[in-house]
Amino acid sequence: MGPLLVLYLIAEVAASGEALDLGAMGLCVLALIVSAAPAWMLRGAPRPGVRRVTTLGVACGVVLVRAAMPSLSSLYLDLGASIGLPLAGALALHLALDTPDRPRALGHRWLRWLAWGGAVVASVGALLAEAPAMPVGGDVLIVPQRWTWAAPLYAGLAVAVAAVLRVARRRMGSAPEALASNGWATLGSTVAVAAGLSGLGLVRADALAPEVARGLWAASLVSLLAGHVAMLGARRQVHAGRSTRRLIAGALAVGVVSVLAALLVERLPSDPVAIGVGVAFCAVASAALYRLTFVAVRRLLAPFGGRLIEGTNEALRRAVGATDLEQLGAAILPPLRRASGALDADPYLLLVDPSREVRVDAASIAHVEPRELSPALLARLAEKPGEVVVAAPIAEQVVRRADLRPLADALERLDALCVVPLAVDFEVEGALVVPRGRRRAALTLEEIDRLETLGRHLGGQVAMLAQSERGRRRTRDAVVAREKLAEQLEHAQEELDKLRADTRILKAGGAAERFTEPAIAYSRPMRQLTQRVQEVGPVDAPVLLCGEEGTPLDRVGHLIHQAGGRRAGPFVVAECAAVRPERTEAALFGEAKVESPGWLRLAAGGTCLLLDVPALSLEAQAKLAEALATHRAPLADGTGSYLMEARIVATSRVPLGPLVAAGAFDAELHRRLEPLALEVPPLRERREDLPSLLLLALDRTCRVTGRPVLGIDAAAQEALVEHAWPGNLRELASVVDRAVAAAQGEKITLEDLPPLAPTEAADPWSGTYAEIEARALEAAMARADGNKSEAARLLGLKRTTFLDKLKRHDMGTPSRPPPPKTRRSKHPPEKGADSAA
């Protein structure tokens, strides 16, 4: 509909009967083009703002038709100009608020209401000024003729504000791609303001011919529209910023010189020699003014004042001719430090092999030290060798992607703005760390492009220097090769002995002494479970054991093994959660190349107890289901298969049905395990067994700590029997250990018992961050029985970090002293609690 409206207005001009000069016809054709071009050029573009840019083209076309015949008296043309100009300004301002992205600082609705409210006021004022006098309440309403300038003045003001907002976007957290696209709109808006206001001011001052003014206004509208069309059509506009700065500087220089020339043209002689001298003087003045304005525009519009671009160019020039790492570091690192705006910033040149770090001190003297590149950073560089790793987007994605945490931590430790890979033939040889310094604005595509160019130029030099360093290292290694070979042979023999010992321990089940003790089954659920074990034991089929955390699943699995026909064979206990998911398939089936037998072959002729079977990878689960169906197990490296002669007993602490529904567990394996599924009852359902379990736990703890066997009074025993035991046997072992440590007499009293865990688990996220962290530390210490190293491992923290957090929460000293170390045994008390089942 927009081009049709413009075509109708052109027909109105043509039907007026007035003669059209060449300029008017050109403006009419241009109006039709600008009204139809955005819709055609942006067809299929998925980016937001396409409809508003298309409307902006129609508004510009309507205004251009009015500019073609400014002297023609037409209601439709006046109405179109009075509405089109404020509409174009409001659209430009609205697009500056939310396109190509919407920074948080510009997301307020009142800004958009203010833009459109101003457009409405300007349009109404201009329309009333063009309308004849109207009677209102007995009086005649006459709006001053100067209100006709409300529409162009508002349009110019709105476009100027839009240009300022677009310049300020680089400090509002916009992404590099958005900043690159934004550069074209910034360019178009700035040129539009300069041309439009110049034409408007010169016409008001009667210092410019109407034809020239029409040309300036047409250039203003076309540049405004072209900038926004380029903004939405751009995908990776690397040179947008540089082109924008050059054109803005040129437009400002030409505009200033043109205004001065127009003001002085009447005072100059009109002979050809004077005109030629004036033209030459204007050209020289424009060139000189361009140099001055370009410096100011670059400092104003270039990201961070153009420091990083200048530093990168300087580093490229100085890197030529460097013959060692010290010279290369002294050449490229000082410019990058100056580009950060902070004299204490530390740029680094890092090598992968050999592991080296090159840095410069305050005097710009390079120092080379051994330093390993962060594995997370090296993995990211190797994944995309030619791409600059920018720190800001990674820090923002950490909340949604926990796998990026190591990479974000590595970049934060380096205080890096970005890391430039130094690669040759897609092989990463090193990395250049650009420091953040005082900079807080995001990197632009122009800066990223310059950094990638720097990385490509330095990659060959770094590769050559690294190769030379590796050659010297190999020479040193060759001198001691014989001694190292002997050490390796000795180490290999030790590893072989260790593997043999581990194999014997694995076949024994890891805790074989616990399986020789009789099971305590006075409660009805345990009697039913024992009866069920005797029923499924002789059946040579896979069994699934389900139970809560702390229930004796391995003990029940051994009872099934003893009740079956394979009791004379090995009983292999395989902890699936102790192996990385990508290695579970090799641990389960074995590998021929590395002579790894695998759990199934170790359990041949016996039973393989798979603890926490959901911890297996989905590929391992699928292959296990196929092995249960065909009785042949494939080797993990794909070199063959073997007859599976082991019975499978799998355990799980969570129901498998929801895991299957969520796609986290193989459905076929679940179907194979489900027919013989046993539920191991929790401790709260075994009240009749608790007194015997308490006495056995007391006996074992006293033997481990070297104390005389303690009793327990009736009140303490009653409190323990009535407790719900959410942690089951492991919680029972922890409570008994702490009670024995606190007991002063021959019996454990109610005062000796530690605080028992609540029956219902509290909300783990309630309270402040400090309270949540304190509860996590307490839980880890309780689970590790006061062992700080083990507690730190459970939380995935370094021991020093863990100790620092304990001191911060006044938890550095435990409330009850642990038993003397000289009395502790090699067997942990938790296993004793499990064996008491």
C-alpha positions in Angstrom: 0.0 0.0 0.0 2.9 2.4 0.6 4.2 2.6 -3.0 0.5 3.0 -4.1 0.1 6.0 -1.8 3.3 7.6 -3.1 2.2 6.9 -6.7 -1.1 8.6 -6.0 0.7 11.7 -4.7 2.9 11.7 -7.8 -0.3 11.6 -9.9 -1.7 14.5 -7.9 1.5 16.5 -8.8 1.2 15.6 -12.4 -2.5 16.5 -12.6 -1.9 20.0 -11.1 -1.0 21.4 -14.5 2.2 23.0 -13.4 5.3 22.3 -15.4 7.8 19.9 -13.8 11.4 20.6 -14.0 14.1 18.0 -14.2 14.8 18.1 -10.5 11.1 17.6 -9.6 10.8 14.6 -11.9 13.9 13.1 -10.4 12.5 13.6 -6.9 9.3 11.9 -7.9 11.1 8.9 -9.3 13.3 8.8 -6.2 10.2 8.9 -4.0 8.7 5.9 -5.7 12.0 4.0 -5.5 12.6 4.7 -1.7 9.0 3.7 -0.9 9.2 0.3 -2.7 12.9 -0.6 -2.3 13.0 -1.5 1.5 10.2 -4.0 1.1 12.0 -5.7 -1.8 15.5 -5.6 -0.4 14.4 -6.9 3.1 12.1 -9.6 1.8 12.5 -12.8 3.9 14.7 -11.0 6.5 13.9 -12.6 9.9 15.3 -9.6 11.9 12.9 -7.4 13.9 12.2 -3.9 12.7 11.7 -4.8 9.0 8.1 -3.5 9.0 9.1 -0.2 10.6 11.9 0.3 8.1 9.5 -0.4 5.3 7.1 2.3 6.8 10.1 4.6 7.0 10.6 4.2 3.3 7.0 5.2 2.6 7.2 8.2 4.9 10.4 9.3 3.1 8.8 8.8 -0.3 5.8 11.0 0.7 8.1 13.8 1.9 10.1 13.6 -1.3 7.0 14.1 -3.4 6.2 17.2 -1.4 9.8 18.5 -1.8 9.4 18.0 -5.6 6.8 20.7 -5.8 7.1 22.9 -2.7 5.1 25.8 -4.3 2.1 23.6 -5.3 -0.9 24.2 -3.2 -2.4 20.8 -2.5 -4.2 19.5 0.6 -3.0 16.0 0.1 0.6 17.0 -0.3 0.5 19.3 2.7 -1.2 16.5 4.8 1.5 14.0 3.6 4.4 16.3 4.5 2.9 17.3 7.9 2.5 13.6 8.8 5.4 12.0 6.9 8.2 14.1 8.5 7.3 13.5 12.2 6.5 9.8 11.3 10.0 9.4 9.8 11.6 11.0 12.9 9.5 8.8 15.3 10.3 5.7 13.4 14.1 6.5 13.4 14.0 7.1 17.1 11.9 4.0 17.8 14.3 1.9 15.8 17.3 3.4 17.7 15.7 2.1 21.0 15.3 -1.6 20.1 17.0 -2.4 16.7 19.2 -4.4 16.0 19.0 -5.3 19.7 17.4 -3.8 22.8 19.9 -2.8 25.5 18.5 -2.8 29.0 19.0 1.0 29.4 16.8 1.6 26.3 14.0 -0.9 27.2 11.7 1.6 29.0 8.3 2.0 27.4 8.1 5.7 28.2 10.9 6.4 25.8 8.8 5.0 22.9 5.7 6.9 24.1 7.7 10.1 24.2 8.9 9.5 20.6 5.4 8.9 19.3 3.8 11.6 21.4 6.2 14.2 20.0 5.4 13.1 16.5 1.7 13.5 17.1 2.2 17.0 18.6 4.4 18.1 15.7 2.0 16.7 13.1 -1.1 18.3 14.6 0.7 21.7 14.9 1.8 21.6 11.3 -1.6 20.6 10.1 -3.3 23.4 12.1 -0.8 25.9 10.7 -1.7 24.8 7.1 -5.4 24.8 7.8 -7.6 27.9 7.3 -9.0 29.8 10.3 -11.5 27.8 12.3 -14.2 29.1 14.6 -13.9 27.7 18.1 -16.3 28.7 20.9 -17.2 32.0 19.3 -13.6 32.9 18.5 -11.5 32.3 15.5 -8.6 29.9 15.9 -5.6 31.0 13.9 -2.4 29.0 14.3 0.8 31.0 13.5 2.4 30.1 10.2 5.7 29.4 11.9 4.1 26.2 13.3 4.5 24.7 9.8 8.2 24.2 10.8 7.2 21.9 13.7 7.2 18.9 11.5 10.7 19.3 10.0 12.1 20.5 13.3 10.8 17.5 15.2 12.0 15.1 12.5 15.5 16.6 12.6 15.5 16.6 16.4 14.3 12.9 16.6 16.9 11.7 14.0 19.6 13.6 16.0 18.6 11.9 19.2 18.5 8.6 17.4 22.1 9.2 16.2 23.2 10.0 19.7 21.6 6.8 21.1 23.2 4.7 18.5 26.6 6.2 19.2 26.1 5.4 22.9 25.2 1.7 22.3 28.7 0.5 22.5 28.6 1.3 26.2 25.3 -0.5 26.8 26.4 -4.1 26.4 25.4 -4.7 22.8 26.9 -7.8 21.1 29.6 -7.3 18.4 27.3 -8.3 15.6 24.6 -5.8 16.8 27.2 -3.1 17.1 28.4 -3.8 13.5 24.9 -3.6 12.1 24.2 -0.5 14.3 27.1 1.3 12.6 25.2 1.6 9.3 22.2 3.2 11.0 24.6 5.5 12.9 26.1 6.5 9.6 22.8 7.1 7.9 21.3 9.1 10.8 24.4 11.3 11.2 24.5 12.2 7.5 20.8 12.8 7.5 21.1 15.2 10.4 24.0 17.0 8.9 22.4 17.3 5.4 18.8 18.1 6.6 19.7 20.7 9.2 22.2 22.3 6.8 19.5 22.6 4.2 16.9 23.8 6.7 19.2 26.4 8.2 20.4 27.8 4.8 16.9 28.0 3.5 15.8 29.9 6.6 18.7 32.3 6.1 17.9 32.7 2.4 21.5 31.7 1.7 20.8 28.7 -0.6 18.9 28.2 -3.7 15.7 26.1 -3.4 17.0 23.5 -5.8 20.1 22.9 -3.7 18.0 22.7 -0.5 15.7 20.1 -2.1 18.8 18.1 -3.0 20.1 18.3 0.6 16.7 17.2 2.0 16.5 14.4 -0.5 20.1 13.3 0.5 19.1 13.5 4.1 16.0 11.2 3.7 17.8 8.7 1.4 20.8 8.4 3.7 18.5 7.9 6.7 16.6 5.1 4.9 19.7 3.5 3.4 21.4 3.3 6.8 18.5 1.5 8.3 18.1 -0.9 5.3 21.8 -1.7 5.5 21.5 -2.3 9.2 18.8 -5.0 8.8 20.4 -6.5 5.7 23.9 -6.8 7.3 25.1 -10.1 8.6 28.7 -9.6 9.5 29.6 -6.0 8.7 33.2 -6.0 9.7 34.0 -2.7 8.0 30.8 -0.8 9.1 32.5 1.1 11.9 35.5 2.2 9.9 33.3 3.3 6.9 30.9 5.1 9.3 33.7 7.1 10.8 35.2 8.1 7.5 31.9 9.1 5.9 30.9 11.0 9.0 34.2 12.9 9.1 33.9 13.6 5.4 30.3 14.8 5.7 31.1 17.1 8.5 34.1 18.6 6.7 32.2 19.1 3.4 29.2 20.4 5.3 31.1 23.0 7.3 33.0 24.1 4.2 29.8 24.2 2.1 28.0 26.4 4.7 30.9 28.8 4.9 31.1 29.0 1.1 27.4 29.6 0.8 27.6 32.4 3.4 30.6 34.1 1.6 29.6 33.4 -2.0 27.9 36.9 -2.4 31.0 38.7 -1.1 33.4 37.1 -3.6 34.1 38.3 -7.1 32.4 36.4 -9.9 35.2 36.2 -12.4 36.4 32.7 -13.5 39.8 33.1 -11.8 38.3 33.9 -8.4 35.8 31.0 -8.7 38.7 28.6 -9.5 40.7 29.8 -6.6 37.7 29.5 -4.3 37.0 26.0 -5.4 40.6 25.0 -4.9 40.6 26.7 -1.5 37.4 24.8 -0.5 39.0 21.5 -1.6 42.1 22.1 0.4 40.1 23.3 3.4 37.9 20.2 3.2 40.9 17.9 3.1 42.5 19.7 6.1 39.3 19.8 8.0 38.7 16.1 7.2 42.0 15.2 9.0 41.0 17.1 12.1 37.4 15.9 12.2 38.5 12.3 11.5 40.7 12.3 14.7 37.8 13.7 16.7 35.3 11.3 15.2 37.5 8.3 15.7 38.1 9.3 19.4 34.3 9.8 19.8 32.8 6.9 17.7 35.6 4.3 17.6 35.3 1.6 20.3 37.2 2.7 23.4 38.6 5.6 21.4 40.2 3.3 18.8 43.0 2.3 21.3 42.8 -1.4 20.6 42.8 -0.9 16.8 45.8 1.4 17.0 47.5 -1.0 19.4 46.9 -4.0 17.1 48.3 -2.1 14.1 51.4 -1.1 16.1 51.9 -4.6 17.2 51.7 -5.8 13.6 54.4 -3.3 12.5 56.7 -4.0 15.5 56.5 -7.8 15.3 58.4 -8.0 12.0 61.9 -9.2 12.4 61.6 -10.7 16.0 63.9 -13.7 16.3 63.1 -15.1 19.7 60.3 -15.0 22.3 61.8 -12.1 24.3 61.9 -9.9 21.2 58.5 -10.9 20.1 57.0 -10.2 23.5 58.7 -6.8 23.8 57.3 -5.9 20.3 53.7 -6.8 20.7 52.8 -6.8 24.4 53.4 -3.1 25.3 51.0 -1.7 22.6 48.3 -4.1 23.9 48.9 -2.8 27.4 48.5 0.8 26.3 45.4 -0.2 24.4 43.8 -1.4 27.7 44.1 2.1 29.1 45.7 0.8 32.3 49.5 0.7 32.9 49.2 -2.2 35.4 47.3 -4.4 32.8 49.1 -7.7 31.9 49.0 -8.9 28.3 50.4 -12.4 27.8 51.9 -14.5 25.0 51.3 -18.1 25.8 52.8 -21.2 24.0 51.2 -24.6 24.0 54.3 -26.8 23.3 56.6 -26.0 25.0 54.5 -24.5 27.8 55.8 -20.9 28.0 54.5 -17.6 29.2 55.9 -14.3 27.9 55.0 -11.1 29.8 56.5 -7.6 30.1 57.3 -5.7 33.2 56.7 -2.0 33.9 59.8 -1.1 31.8 58.4 -3.1 28.8 61.2 -5.8 29.2 60.0 -9.2 28.2 60.3 -12.2 30.6 59.8 -15.9 29.6 58.6 -18.4 32.2 57.2 -21.9 32.1 53.4 -21.9 32.4 50.7 -24.4 31.3 47.8 -23.1 29.2 44.5 -23.6 30.9 43.0 -26.9 29.6 39.5 -25.4 29.2 41.0 -22.4 27.2 43.2 -24.8 25.1 40.1 -26.9 24.3 38.1 -23.9 23.2 41.0 -22.6 21.0 41.5 -26.1 19.4 37.8 -26.4 18.7 37.8 -23.2 16.7 41.4 -22.3 15.9 40.7 -19.1 13.9 38.1 -17.6 16.2 38.9 -15.0 18.9 37.6 -16.1 22.3 35.7 -13.1 23.8 35.3 -13.1 27.6 32.1 -11.1 28.0 29.7 -13.4 26.1 31.1 -16.5 27.9 30.6 -14.8 31.3 27.0 -14.1 30.4 26.4 -17.7 29.3 27.8 -19.4 32.4 24.4 -19.1 34.2 22.8 -21.2 31.5 25.7 -23.4 30.6 27.6 -24.9 33.5 30.1 -26.5 31.1 31.5 -23.0 30.4 32.5 -22.4 34.0 36.1 -23.6 33.7 36.6 -21.5 30.6 35.1 -18.4 32.3 37.3 -18.9 35.4 40.4 -19.2 33.3 39.6 -15.9 31.4 38.8 -14.2 34.7 42.1 -15.3 36.2 43.9 -13.8 33.3 41.7 -10.6 33.4 41.3 -11.1 29.7 39.2 -9.0 27.4 39.7 -11.7 24.8 42.2 -14.4 23.7 43.6 -14.5 20.2 44.5 -18.0 18.9 47.9 -18.3 17.2 47.5 -21.2 14.8 49.1 -22.6 11.7 47.1 -25.1 9.5 44.4 -25.3 12.2 47.0 -26.4 14.8 47.1 -24.1 17.8 50.6 -23.1 18.6 49.8 -20.5 21.3 47.5 -17.7 22.4 47.7 -13.9 22.8 45.8 -12.7 25.9 44.5 -9.1 25.4 43.9 -7.5 28.9 40.7 -5.8 29.9 42.3 -2.9 31.8 39.9 0.0 32.1 37.7 -1.0 29.2 34.1 -2.0 30.0 32.6 -1.8 26.5 32.1 -4.9 24.3 34.4 -5.8 21.4 33.2 -4.8 18.0 33.5 -6.9 14.8 36.0 -4.4 13.5 38.3 -5.0 16.5 37.8 -8.7 16.3 38.8 -8.7 12.6 42.0 -6.8 13.4 42.8 -9.2 16.2 42.2 -12.2 13.9 44.6 -10.5 11.4 47.2 -10.1 14.1 46.7 -13.8 15.1 47.3 -15.0 11.5 50.5 -12.9 11.2 51.9 -14.0 14.5 50.9 -17.7 14.1 53.8 -18.4 11.7 56.4 -16.6 13.9 55.2 -18.4 17.1 55.2 -21.7 15.3 58.8 -21.2 14.1 60.0 -20.2 17.6 58.1 -23.0 19.2 59.6 -25.5 16.8 63.1 -24.2 17.6 62.4 -24.5 21.4 61.0 -28.0 20.9 64.2 -29.0 19.0 66.4 -27.8 21.9 64.2 -29.7 24.3 64.4 -32.9 22.3 68.2 -32.6 22.4 68.2 -32.4 26.1 65.8 -35.3 26.4 68.0 -37.5 24.2 70.9 -37.1 26.7 68.9 -38.8 29.5 66.8 -41.1 27.3 68.5 -44.3 28.6 67.9 -43.4 32.3 64.3 -42.5 31.6 63.8 -45.8 29.8 64.9 -47.7 32.8 62.7 -45.7 35.0 59.7 -46.3 32.7 60.4 -50.0 32.7 60.4 -50.0 36.5 57.3 -47.9 36.6 55.6 -50.3 34.2 56.4 -53.3 36.4 54.9 -51.4 39.4 51.8 -50.6 37.4 51.5 -54.2 36.4 51.7 -55.4 40.0 49.2 -52.8 41.0 46.8 -53.8 38.2 47.1 -57.5 39.3 46.3 -56.4 42.9 43.4 -54.3 41.8 42.0 -57.2 39.8 42.1 -59.4 42.8 40.4 -56.8 44.9 37.8 -56.2 42.2 37.0 -59.9 42.0 36.7 -60.1 45.8 34.1 -57.3 45.7 36.1 -54.5 47.4 34.6 -55.3 50.8 34.4 -59.1 51.0 34.6 -59.3 54.8 31.2 -57.6 55.0 29.5 -60.3 53.0 30.4 -63.1 55.4 28.2 -61.7 58.2 24.6 -62.9 58.5 21.8 -60.6 57.5 19.6 -59.1 60.1 16.0 -59.6 59.0 13.6 -59.5 62.0 11.3 -56.9 60.4 8.6 -58.1 58.0 9.9 -56.1 55.0 13.4 -57.7 55.4 11.9 -61.1 55.8 9.9 -60.7 52.6 13.0 -59.4 50.8 15.1 -62.4 52.1 12.4 -64.7 50.9 12.3 -63.0 47.5 16.1 -63.2 47.2 15.9 -67.0 47.7 13.3 -67.2 45.0 15.1 -65.1 42.3 18.6 -66.4 43.3 18.4 -69.7 41.4 16.9 -67.9 38.3 19.8 -67.2 35.9 18.4 -63.8 34.8 19.3 -60.2 35.4 18.0 -58.6 38.6 17.3 -55.0 39.4 17.7 -53.7 43.0 16.2 -50.3 43.9 16.7 -48.5 47.2 17.3 -45.2 48.8 20.8 -43.7 49.4 22.5 -45.6 52.2 20.5 -48.9 51.9 22.6 -52.1 51.6 22.2 -52.7 47.9 25.6 -54.4 47.5 24.8 -56.7 50.5 21.5 -57.8 48.9 23.3 -58.3 45.6 25.8 -60.7 47.3 22.9 -62.6 48.9 21.4 -63.1 45.4 24.9 -64.3 44.2 25.1 -66.8 47.1 21.5 -68.1 46.4 22.2 -68.8 42.8 24.1 -71.5 40.9 27.1 -69.2 40.3 28.0 -68.9 44.0 31.4 -70.6 43.3 32.3 -68.0 40.7 33.6 -64.5 41.3 31.5 -61.7 42.7 32.6 -58.5 41.0 31.4 -55.2 42.4 31.5 -52.4 39.7 30.9 -48.8 40.8 29.6 -47.3 37.6 29.5 -43.7 39.1 33.2 -43.9 39.8 34.0 -44.0 36.1 33.6 -41.1 33.7 30.6 -41.6 31.4 32.7 -41.7 28.3 34.8 -44.5 29.8 32.0 -46.7 31.2 31.7 -48.7 28.0 35.4 -49.6 28.1 35.2 -50.4 31.8 32.1 -52.6 31.3 33.1 -54.6 28.1 36.9 -54.1 28.1 39.3 -53.2 25.3 41.7 -55.5 23.3 44.2 -52.8 22.4 45.0 -51.8 26.0 44.5 -55.3 27.4 41.6 -54.1 29.7 39.5 -57.2 30.5 36.3 -55.3 31.6 33.9 -56.0 34.4 31.9 -58.6 32.5 35.0 -60.8 31.7 36.3 -60.5 35.3 32.9 -61.8 36.4 32.8 -64.7 34.0 31.2 -67.7 35.6 29.9 -65.5 38.5 27.9 -62.4 39.2 28.6 -58.7 38.2 27.1 -56.2 40.5 26.6 -52.9 38.7 26.2 -50.2 41.4 24.3 -47.2 40.1 23.6 -48.5 36.7 22.1 -45.2 35.5 25.6 -43.8 35.7 26.5 -45.8 32.6 26.4 -43.9 29.3 23.4 -44.4 27.0 25.7 -46.2 24.5 26.9 -48.6 27.2 23.3 -49.2 28.4 22.2 -50.0 24.8 25.1 -52.4 24.3 24.5 -54.1 27.6 20.8 -54.6 26.7 21.9 -56.2 23.4 24.5 -58.4 25.3 21.7 -59.6 27.6 19.6 -60.6 24.6 22.4 -62.3 22.5 24.7 -63.4 25.4 27.6 -61.9 23.5 29.4 -58.8 24.7 31.2 -56.4 22.2 34.6 -55.0 23.0 34.6 -51.2 23.5 37.2 -50.6 20.8 35.1 -52.5 18.2 37.7 -55.2 17.6 35.5 -58.2 18.3 33.2 -59.7 20.9 33.1 -62.5 23.4 30.6 -64.9 25.1 29.1 -63.2 28.2 29.1 -65.7 31.0 28.3 -63.4 33.9 25.0 -62.8 35.6 24.0 -59.1 35.9 22.7 -57.7 39.2 22.1 -53.9 38.7 21.3 -51.3 41.4 19.7 -47.9 41.3 18.9 -45.3 43.9 16.2 -43.7 41.7 13.2 -45.3 39.9 14.2 -46.1 36.3 10.7 -45.4 34.8 11.0 -41.6 34.9 14.6 -41.8 33.6 13.3 -43.8 30.6 10.6 -41.3 30.0 13.1 -38.5 30.1 15.4 -40.3 27.7 18.1 -40.6 30.3 18.0 -44.5 30.5 17.8 -47.0 27.7 14.3 -48.4 27.4 15.4 -51.8 26.2 17.7 -52.3 29.2 14.9 -51.3 31.5 12.7 -53.9 29.9 15.4 -56.6 30.5 15.9 -55.6 34.1 12.3 -54.9 35.1 10.9 -58.5 35.4 13.1 -59.3 38.4 13.1 -56.0 40.3 13.5 -56.0 44.1 12.9 -53.0 46.4 15.3 -52.8 49.3 13.3 -51.3 52.3 14.7 -48.2 53.9 15.7 -48.2 57.6 12.6 -46.4 58.7 10.6 -49.5 57.7 12.8 -51.8 59.7 12.0 -50.8 63.3 12.4 -54.3 64.6 16.0 -54.5 63.1 17.2 -51.3 64.6 18.2 -52.5 68.1 20.4 -55.2 66.6 21.8 -52.9 64.0 22.7 -50.4 66.7 24.5 -52.9 68.8 26.5 -54.2 65.8 27.4 -50.6 64.8 28.5 -49.9 68.3 30.6 -53.0 68.5 32.4 -52.2 65.2 33.0 -48.5 66.0 34.4 -49.4 69.4 36.8 -52.0 67.8 37.9 -49.5 65.2 38.5 -46.7 67.7 40.2 -49.1 70.3 37.6 -48.3 73.0 35.9 -50.9 75.3 32.5 -52.0 74.0 29.9 -49.4 75.1 26.3 -50.0 75.9 23.3 -47.7 75.2 20.7 -46.7 77.7 17.0 -47.1 77.0 16.2 -43.4 76.4 18.9 -43.1 73.8 17.9 -46.3 72.1 14.3 -45.3 72.0 15.2 -41.9 70.4 17.3 -43.7 67.8 14.6 -46.3 67.1 11.9 -43.6 66.7 14.1 -41.6 64.3 13.1 -41.7 60.6 16.7 -42.2 59.3 16.5 -40.4 56.0 20.2 -41.3 55.4 19.6 -45.0 56.3 22.6 -47.1 57.4 25.1 -44.5 56.5 23.4 -42.0 58.7 23.2 -44.6 61.4 27.0 -45.2 61.2 27.7 -41.5 61.3 25.4 -41.0 64.4 27.0 -44.0 66.2 30.5 -42.7 65.4 29.8 -39.3 66.8 28.0 -40.7 69.8 30.9 -43.0 70.7 33.3 -40.1 70.4 31.2 -37.9 72.7 30.5 -40.7 75.3 32.2 -40.3 78.7 30.7 -43.3 80.5 30.2 -47.0 79.8 26.9 -46.3 78.1 25.8 -43.9 75.4 23.2 -41.5 76.8 20.7 -39.2 75.2 23.1 -36.2 75.7 25.8 -38.0 73.8 23.7 -38.3 70.6 24.4 -35.6 67.9 21.5 -33.6 66.4 19.5 -36.0 64.2 18.6 -35.1 60.7 15.0 -33.8 60.3 12.4 -36.3 59.1 11.4 -34.1 56.2 14.1 -32.5 54.2 14.1 -28.7 54.4 14.1 -26.5 51.3 17.8 -26.4 50.3 17.4 -23.0 48.7 15.9 -21.2 51.8 17.8 -18.5 53.5 20.6 -16.3 52.3 23.6 -17.3 50.1 25.8 -17.5 53.2 23.3 -19.7 55.0 23.0 -22.0 52.0 26.8 -22.3 51.7 27.1 -23.0 55.5 24.6 -25.8 55.2 26.4 -27.3 52.2 29.7 -27.2 54.2 28.0 -28.9 57.2 26.5 -31.6 55.1 29.8 -32.3 53.4 31.6 -32.5 56.7 28.9 -34.8 58.1 29.0 -37.1 55.1 32.8 -37.2 55.2 32.8 -38.0 59.0 34.8 -34.8 59.7 37.5 -35.5 57.0 38.1 -32.1 55.5 40.0 -33.5 52.4 37.1 -35.9 51.6 34.5 -33.1 52.3 36.4 -30.8 49.8 36.4 -33.6 47.2 32.7 -34.2 47.6 32.0 -30.5 47.0 34.5 -30.3 44.0 36.7 -27.7 45.8 40.4 -27.4 46.4 41.3 -28.2 50.0 42.7 -24.7 50.5 39.4 -23.1 49.2 37.4 -25.4 51.4 39.4 -24.5 54.5 39.0 -20.8 53.7 35.3 -21.2 53.5 35.2 -23.1 56.9 37.1 -20.2 58.6 34.8 -17.7 57.0 31.8 -19.5 58.6 33.6 -20.1 61.9 33.6 -23.8 61.2 37.3 -24.3 61.2 37.4 -26.4 64.4 34.9 -29.3 64.8 32.4 -29.1 67.7 33.5 -32.6 68.9 37.0 -33.9 68.8 37.4 -37.0 66.6 38.9 -40.2 68.1 42.7 -40.5 68.4 44.3 -41.3 65.0 46.4 -44.1 66.6 43.2 -46.1 67.3 41.7 -45.9 63.9 41.6 -49.0 61.6 41.9 -49.2 57.9 38.2 -50.2 57.5 35.8 -47.2 57.5 32.9 -47.4 59.9 30.3 -46.9 57.1 31.1 -50.2 55.6 30.4 -51.7 59.0 27.0 -50.1 59.0 26.2 -51.6 55.6 27.4 -55.0 56.7 25.0 -54.9 59.7 22.2 -55.1 57.2 
